[in-house]
Amino acid sequence: KGKGFGTIESVKTLSDLFSPVSGTVTRVNAELDAQPELVNEDCYGKSWMIAVKPSDSAEYEGLLDQAAYTKVVEAADH
C-alpha cells in the first residue's frame, strides 16, 4: 500500500502510480506496452494495469468504484 508500481506520462508531465492496497501483483497488462493509448480510450476495460492479490481485504473498504469516482471527478470540474 502506497508503494509505486509504475509511471504514466502525458505531454507535459510524468507521474508516479501508487497502489492503494497491499498485496502481490499477480498479472501485468502487457498490452499497454504496445498500446499505451488504451489508458485514454478504454480506462475501465482494456487498459487495466495490474491485478493484485490482496494481503488485507480490509484495505478495500473506502475505495471508490467507477460510479463514485465519476462523481468525484465531475464535482471537481465545477
N, C-alpha and C positions, 0 to 999 in steps of 0.2 A: 504494500500500500504506500502510495506516494513516491515510488521509485519510477524513474524514466524507463520507457520501453521503446522509444523511437523519437523521431522528429517529423515535423510536417513543414513544408516550405510553400510560401506564397511568393508573389512577385517581389515584395519588399522585405520579407522577414522569414526567419527560420525559428520555429517554436518547438519546444520540447513537449512530448506527450507523457503524461504521468498516469499510472494505474490507480484507479480509485479503490481497489480492493487488493488484498493479499492472496497469493496463491501461486500456482505453477502454470506457466504458459504451455498449453498443450498443442496449439496449432498457430501457424502464422499464415496470413493470406499472401501467398507468393504472387498472385495476380497483380497486386499493387505495385510490384517492382516493374512490371511491363506496362501497366496501365494506371499510373497514379491519378489520372484524371477521374477515375471511378469515385474518388472521395467526393468530388463535386457533383457527379452525375447520379450516383445511387448511394447516398450516405447511409441509408438504413437497410441496404440489401447487399449488393455485391462488394461493397467496399469495407466490410468488416476487417479489422486489422489483426487482432489476436483473439484467441479463445483461452480463457483462464479457468483452471480447476481451482475453486475457492478453498482456502485453508480455514476460513472463518465465515460462514454464511451470514452471520450477524452483520457483517460489514455491508451487505447488500441493502439493508434497511436504510431508507432515506435516499437511495439512488433514484434518479429520475428515469421514467420510461419515455418513449418518444413523445407522447401527448403532453406530458408535464414539461419536458424540455422545450417543446414548441411554444408553450405558454410563456415560459421564462424569456425566450428569445423575442417573442412578439412584444412582451411588456417592456423589454429593454429598448426596442425600436421606437417606442413612443415617448 
